[in-house]
């Protein structure tokens, strides 16, 4: 059959995969492959095709496909107008939960009063494809169910509408080929609007205390354990992990001058029952193509811990830091710019206030340091004004925070972001 410069229409087949169908259509010179599904709705051909199919591939459902094939039987020329939208401008993640039994009618027609709007911006420092995905939590918040992965632009924006209300608890995430960022468990108010940004500098060690997908460093009875120390959280308050041989993570737990445990980012140590001061140290390196920022980090957490319940996890009081700086899509900021540093406690850690936040910057990868003076404090963190030298190319940060219980953190992030 001649399909050169035409649309090739095929039925979904158990014996011929979409990969082979696409290869045959491309070899015959087709401009587009249209797969008629024999199941419910259109076929997600992209789930079966490797990235970079040899031609555009689309699908129609059984009913539309039957009507289309009927038109072919009458002969003549059938014209299809095709509009391609490879990346969405909006998404829906909807949740309908029933307790005890499943009703006969499963129709769900949410209106604007039932949803929340989230304006999403992805700001990776290079163009490409990212993946948006979202988990909803079980009513007891002990397990999560994931939604299908949706490809989006790694540098782009879109709007997501989700089921709102206290019974719909979500964990959001976004992934790149070399990085996955995950947010905290949360619900959205009915009719609310919010915004979130993924991947933006400064990428730095960041933990979450309220996510079913990860456990925070904790104490159970006489043991302190780390279940992972994600090292590349972004400016949106997300935790970020890199699974690549181009990265290294080294972690050590100390009590005074005594080394209790060391390893990558999962360690455990038996500790004394009394309340003592501890120090957790993490060093990371990242040497990956086209990743010029956060090439090394050094973090020290000082905290106090005493005997804990033998049957429940007690989150360690590890202070977290978040950063906010305006950069372009390549991760470069103006030479005279403002940087915000905001300390916080993990979920379930209460009872102390922050009493100090400091910042030093370096323009030569940490060889020399400049103490910064806060420009403004407030509920959204402490603001510092940077004035970089004309020849500087990167900004290295060293920030600290301490609370009234003497829990403290010190972050060093080498090449945290670039300069225009």
QUIUR-V598436 format. One record per pair of residues at least 12 apart in sequence whose C-alpha atoms are under 10 Angstrom apart, sorted by the first residue. I is the first residue (numbers start at 1). J is the second residue. Records with the same first field share a line. If there is no record, write none. Layout:
I = J, J
//
This chain:
1 = 28
2 = 28, 29, 30
3 = 25, 26, 27, 28, 29, 30, 31, 32, 33
4 = 25, 26, 27, 28, 29, 30, 31, 32
5 = 28, 29, 30, 31, 32
6 = 25, 28, 29, 30, 31, 32, 33, 79, 80
7 = 25, 29, 30, 31, 32, 33, 34, 56, 57, 78, 79, 80
8 = 21, 22, 24, 25, 26, 28, 29, 30, 31, 32, 33, 34, 35, 57
9 = 21, 25, 30, 32, 33, 34, 35, 36, 58, 59, 65, 68, 69
10 = 22, 25, 33, 34, 35, 36, 37, 59, 65, 69
11 = 34, 35, 36, 37, 38, 59, 60, 62, 65, 69
12 = 34, 35, 36, 37, 38, 39, 43, 45, 59
13 = 35, 36, 37, 38
17 = 45, 48, 49
18 = 33, 35, 43, 45, 46, 47, 48, 49, 50, 53, 57
19 = 45, 46, 48, 49, 50, 53, 54
20 = 49
21 = 33, 34, 35, 57
22 = 34, 35, 45, 49, 53, 54, 55, 56, 57
23 = 53, 54, 55
24 = 54
25 = 54, 55, 57
26 = 53, 54, 55, 56
27 = 54, 55
29 = 55
30 = 55, 56
31 = 54, 55, 56, 57
32 = 54, 55, 56, 57, 58, 82
33 = 54, 55, 56, 57, 58, 59
34 = 56, 57, 58, 59, 60, 65
35 = 57, 58, 59, 60, 61, 65
36 = 58, 59, 60, 61, 62, 63, 64, 65, 66, 68, 69
37 = 59, 60, 61, 62, 63, 64, 65, 66
38 = 60, 61, 62, 63, 65, 66
39 = 61, 62, 63
40 = 60, 61, 62, 63
41 = 59, 60, 61, 62, 63, 64
42 = 58, 59, 60, 61, 62, 63, 64, 65
43 = 58, 59, 60, 61, 62
44 = 57, 58, 59, 60
45 = 57, 58, 59
46 = 58, 59
47 = 149
56 = 84, 86
58 = 82, 84
68 = 80
86 = 151, 152, 153
87 = 129, 150, 151, 152, 153, 156, 158
88 = 150, 151, 152, 153, 157, 158, 159, 160
89 = 120, 152, 156, 157, 158, 159, 160
90 = 118, 119, 120, 157, 158, 159, 160, 161
91 = 118, 132, 150, 158, 159, 160, 161, 162
92 = 115, 117, 159, 160, 161, 162, 163
93 = 115, 133, 134, 135, 136, 147, 148, 160, 161, 162, 163, 170
94 = 108, 109, 110, 114, 115, 136, 147, 161, 162, 163, 164, 168
95 = 108, 110, 136, 162, 163, 164, 167, 168, 169, 170
96 = 108, 109, 110, 163, 167, 168
97 = 138, 139, 167, 168
99 = 139
110 = 162, 163
111 = 163, 191
112 = 161, 163, 164, 190, 191, 192
113 = 163, 164, 189, 190, 191, 192
114 = 161, 162, 163, 164, 165, 189, 190, 191, 192
115 = 160, 161, 162, 163, 164, 165, 188, 189, 190, 191, 192, 193
116 = 160, 161, 162, 163, 164, 165, 187, 188, 189, 190, 191, 192, 193, 194
117 = 159, 160, 161, 162, 163, 164, 188, 189, 190, 191, 192, 193, 194, 195
118 = 158, 159, 160, 161, 162, 188, 192, 193, 194, 195, 196
119 = 157, 158, 159, 160, 161, 193, 194, 195, 196, 197
120 = 132, 156, 157, 158, 159, 160, 194, 195, 196, 197, 198
121 = 153, 154, 155, 156, 157, 158, 159, 195, 196, 197, 198, 199, 200
122 = 152, 153, 154, 155, 156, 157, 158, 174, 196, 197, 198, 199, 200, 329
123 = 153, 154, 155, 156, 157, 197, 198, 199, 200, 201, 234, 327, 328, 329, 330, 331
124 = 153, 154, 155, 156, 176, 197, 198, 199, 200, 201, 329, 330, 331
125 = 154, 155, 199, 200, 201, 290, 291, 292, 293, 327, 328, 329, 330, 331, 332
126 = 154, 155, 290, 291, 329, 330, 331
127 = 153, 154, 155, 156, 329, 330
128 = 152, 153, 154, 155, 156, 176, 177
129 = 151, 152, 153, 154, 155, 156, 175, 176, 177
130 = 149, 150, 151, 152, 153, 154, 155, 156, 174, 175, 176, 177, 179, 180
131 = 148, 149, 150, 151, 152, 153, 154, 173, 174, 175, 176, 177, 180
132 = 147, 148, 149, 150, 151, 152, 153, 154, 172, 173, 174, 175, 176
133 = 146, 147, 148, 149, 150, 151, 171, 172, 173, 174, 175, 182
134 = 146, 147, 148, 149, 150, 162, 170, 171, 172, 173, 174, 182, 183
135 = 147, 148, 169, 170, 171, 172, 173, 185, 212, 213
136 = 167, 168, 169, 170, 171, 172, 185, 186, 187
137 = 167, 168, 169, 170, 171, 185, 186, 211, 212
138 = 167, 168, 169, 170
139 = 167, 168, 169
141 = 169, 170, 185, 211, 212
142 = 211, 212, 213
143 = 211, 212, 213
144 = 169, 170, 171, 211, 212, 213
145 = 170, 171
146 = 170, 171, 172
149 = 173, 174, 175
150 = 174
151 = 174, 175, 176
152 = 174, 175
154 = 174, 175, 176, 198, 199
155 = 198, 199, 329, 330
156 = 329
157 = 197
159 = 195
160 = 195
161 = 193
162 = 187, 188, 190
163 = 187, 188, 189, 190, 191
164 = 187, 188, 189, 190, 191, 192
165 = 187, 188, 189, 190, 191, 192
166 = 186, 187, 188, 189, 190
167 = 187, 188
168 = 186, 187, 188, 189
169 = 184, 185, 186, 187, 188
170 = 183, 184, 185, 186, 187, 188, 211
171 = 183, 184, 185, 186, 187, 210, 211, 212, 213
172 = 184, 185, 186, 211, 238
173 = 198, 238, 239, 240
174 = 197, 198, 199, 238, 240
175 = 198, 199, 240, 241, 242
176 = 199, 242
177 = 242, 243, 244
178 = 241, 242, 243, 244, 246, 288, 291
179 = 199, 232, 233, 240, 241, 242, 243, 244
180 = 198, 199, 230, 232, 233, 238, 239, 240, 241, 242, 243
181 = 198, 199, 230, 232, 233, 234, 236, 237, 238, 239, 240, 241, 242
182 = 198, 207, 208, 211, 213, 214, 233, 234, 236, 237, 238, 239, 240, 241
183 = 196, 198, 207, 208, 210, 211, 213, 233, 236, 237, 238, 239, 240
184 = 207, 208, 209, 210, 211, 212, 213, 214, 237, 238, 239, 347
185 = 208, 209, 210, 211, 212, 213
186 = 210, 211
195 = 236
196 = 235, 236, 237, 238
197 = 234, 235, 236, 237, 238
198 = 233, 234, 235, 236, 237, 238
199 = 232, 233, 234, 235, 236, 238, 240
200 = 233, 234, 235, 236, 323, 324, 325, 326, 327, 328, 329, 330, 331, 417
201 = 232, 233, 234, 235, 236, 293, 294, 323, 324, 325, 326, 327, 329, 330, 331, 332, 333, 416, 417, 418
202 = 232, 233, 234, 235, 236, 293, 294, 322, 323, 324, 325, 327, 331, 397, 413, 415, 416, 417
203 = 231, 232, 233, 234, 235, 236, 237, 238, 239, 240, 293, 294, 295, 297, 322, 323, 413, 416, 417
204 = 230, 231, 232, 233, 234, 235, 238, 239, 240, 284, 293, 294, 295, 296, 297, 298, 299, 321, 322, 323, 411, 412, 413, 414, 416
205 = 229, 230, 231, 232, 233, 234, 238, 239, 240, 241, 282, 283, 284, 294, 297, 298, 299, 320, 321, 322, 411, 412, 413
206 = 229, 230, 231, 232, 233, 234, 235, 237, 238, 239, 240, 241, 319, 320, 321, 322
207 = 228, 229, 230, 231, 232, 233, 237, 238, 239, 240, 318, 319, 320, 321, 345, 346
208 = 229, 230, 233, 237, 238, 239, 320, 345, 346, 347
209 = 315, 316, 318, 345, 346, 347, 348, 349
210 = 346, 347, 348
211 = 347
214 = 227, 228, 229, 230, 239
215 = 227, 228, 229, 313, 315
216 = 228, 229, 313, 314, 315, 316, 317, 318, 346, 347
217 = 229, 266, 267, 268, 313, 314, 315, 316, 317, 318
218 = 268, 305, 308, 312, 313, 314, 315, 316, 317, 318
219 = 268, 269, 270, 271, 305, 306, 307, 308, 309, 310, 312, 313, 314, 315, 316
220 = 270, 307, 308, 309, 310, 311, 312, 313, 314, 315
221 = 270, 271, 272, 273, 306, 307, 308, 309, 310, 311, 312, 313, 314
222 = 269, 270, 271, 272, 273, 274, 306, 307, 308, 309, 310
223 = 268, 269, 270, 271, 272, 273, 307, 308, 310
224 = 253, 260, 261, 267, 268, 269, 270, 271, 305, 308, 313, 314, 315, 316
225 = 253, 261, 265, 266, 267, 268, 269, 270, 313, 315, 316
226 = 251, 253, 264, 265, 266, 267, 268, 269, 316
227 = 265, 266, 267, 268
228 = 241, 251, 264, 265, 266, 267
229 = 241, 249, 250, 251, 264, 265, 266, 282
230 = 242, 249, 265
231 = 248, 249, 265, 282, 283, 284, 285, 294, 296, 297, 298, 299
232 = 284, 286, 294, 297
233 = 322
234 = 322, 323, 324
235 = 321, 322, 323, 324, 325
236 = 322, 323, 324
237 = 320, 321, 322, 323, 324
238 = 322
242 = 286
244 = 286, 287, 288
245 = 286, 287, 288
246 = 285, 286, 287, 288, 289
247 = 284, 285, 286, 287, 288, 295, 296
248 = 264, 265, 283, 284, 285, 286, 287, 296
249 = 263, 264, 265, 282, 283, 284, 285, 286, 296, 297
250 = 262, 263, 264, 265, 266, 281, 282, 283, 284, 285, 298
251 = 263, 264, 265, 266, 267, 280, 281, 282, 283, 284, 299, 300
252 = 264, 265, 266, 267, 279, 280, 281, 282, 283, 300
253 = 267, 268, 269, 278, 279, 280, 281, 282, 300, 301
254 = 269, 277, 278, 279, 280, 281, 302
255 = 271, 272, 276, 277, 278, 279, 280, 302, 304
256 = 276, 277, 278, 279
257 = 278, 279
258 = 278
259 = 279
260 = 278
261 = 280
262 = 280, 281, 282
263 = 282
264 = 282, 283, 284
265 = 282, 283
271 = 305, 306, 307
272 = 305, 306, 307
273 = 305, 306, 307, 308
274 = 305, 306, 307, 308
275 = 304, 305, 306, 307, 308
276 = 303, 304, 305, 306, 307
277 = 302, 303, 304, 305, 306, 406, 407
278 = 301, 302, 303, 304, 305, 407
279 = 300, 301, 302, 303, 304, 318, 407, 408, 409
280 = 299, 300, 301, 302, 303, 318, 409
281 = 298, 299, 300, 301, 302, 409, 410
282 = 297, 298, 299, 300, 301, 411
283 = 296, 297, 298, 299, 300, 412
284 = 296, 297, 298, 299, 413
285 = 297, 298, 414
292 = 330, 331, 394, 414, 415, 416, 417, 418
293 = 331, 332, 394, 395, 396, 413, 414, 415, 416, 417, 418
294 = 395, 396, 397, 412, 413, 414, 415, 416, 417
295 = 413, 414, 415, 416
296 = 365, 396, 412, 413, 414, 415, 416
297 = 396, 397, 398, 411, 412, 413, 414, 415, 416
298 = 398, 410, 411, 412, 413, 414
299 = 398, 399, 400, 409, 410, 411, 412, 413
300 = 318, 319, 400, 408, 409, 410, 411, 412
301 = 317, 318, 319, 320, 400, 401, 402, 407, 408, 409, 410, 411
302 = 317, 318, 319, 402, 406, 407, 408, 409, 410
303 = 316, 317, 318, 319, 402, 405, 406, 407, 408, 409
304 = 316, 317, 318, 405, 406, 407, 408
305 = 317, 407
314 = 348, 349
315 = 346, 347, 348, 349
316 = 345, 346, 348, 349, 407
317 = 345, 346, 347, 348, 349, 350, 352, 405, 406, 407, 408
318 = 344, 345, 346, 349, 407, 408, 409
319 = 343, 344, 345, 346, 349, 354, 400, 401, 402, 403, 407, 408, 409, 410
320 = 342, 343, 344, 345, 346, 400, 401, 408, 409, 410, 411
321 = 341, 342, 343, 344, 345, 357, 381, 399, 400, 401, 409, 410, 411
322 = 340, 341, 342, 343, 344, 381
323 = 339, 340, 341, 342, 343, 381, 382, 383, 399
324 = 338, 339, 340, 341, 342, 381, 383
325 = 337, 338, 339, 340, 341, 383, 417
326 = 338, 339, 340
327 = 417, 418, 419, 420
328 = 418, 419, 420
330 = 417, 418, 419, 420
331 = 416, 417, 418, 419, 420
332 = 393, 394, 395, 416, 417, 418, 419, 420
333 = 394, 395, 417, 418, 419, 420
334 = 386, 387, 388, 418, 419, 420
335 = 385, 386, 387, 388, 389, 390, 392, 393, 394, 395, 418, 419, 420
336 = 385, 386, 387, 388, 389, 419
337 = 384, 385, 386, 387, 388, 419
338 = 375, 383, 384, 385, 386, 387
339 = 359, 374, 375, 381, 382, 383, 384, 385, 386
340 = 359, 374, 375, 376, 377, 380, 381, 382, 383, 384, 385
341 = 357, 358, 359, 374, 377, 380, 381, 382, 383, 384, 399, 400, 401
342 = 357, 377, 378, 379, 380, 381, 382, 383, 401
343 = 356, 357, 380, 381, 382, 400, 401, 402, 403, 408, 409
344 = 381, 401, 403
345 = 403, 407
351 = 403, 404, 405
352 = 402, 403, 404, 405, 406, 407
353 = 402, 403, 404, 405, 406
354 = 401, 402, 403, 404, 405, 406, 407, 408
355 = 401, 402, 403, 404, 405, 406
356 = 382, 400, 401, 402, 403, 404, 408
357 = 374, 377, 381, 382, 383, 399, 400, 401, 402, 403, 408, 409, 410
358 = 371, 372, 373, 374, 382, 384, 398, 399, 400, 401, 402, 410
359 = 371, 372, 373, 374, 382, 383, 384, 397, 398, 399, 400, 401, 410, 411, 412
360 = 372, 373, 384, 396, 397, 398, 399, 400, 412
361 = 386, 388, 395, 396, 397, 398, 399, 412, 413, 414, 416
362 = 388, 392, 394, 395, 396, 397, 398, 414, 415
363 = 388, 389, 391, 392, 393, 394, 395, 396, 397, 414, 415, 418, 419
364 = 392, 393, 394, 395, 396, 414, 415
365 = 393, 394, 395, 396, 397, 413, 414, 415, 416
366 = 395, 396, 397, 398, 412, 413, 414, 415
367 = 396
369 = 396, 397, 398
370 = 397, 398
371 = 398
372 = 384, 385, 386, 387, 399
373 = 385, 386
388 = 419
389 = 419
390 = 419, 420
391 = 419
392 = 418, 419, 420
393 = 415, 417, 418, 419, 420
394 = 414, 415, 416, 417, 418, 419, 420
395 = 413, 414, 415, 416, 417, 418, 419
396 = 412, 413, 414, 415, 416, 417, 418
397 = 411, 412, 413, 414, 415, 416, 417
398 = 410, 411, 412, 413, 414, 416
399 = 411, 412, 413
400 = 412
//
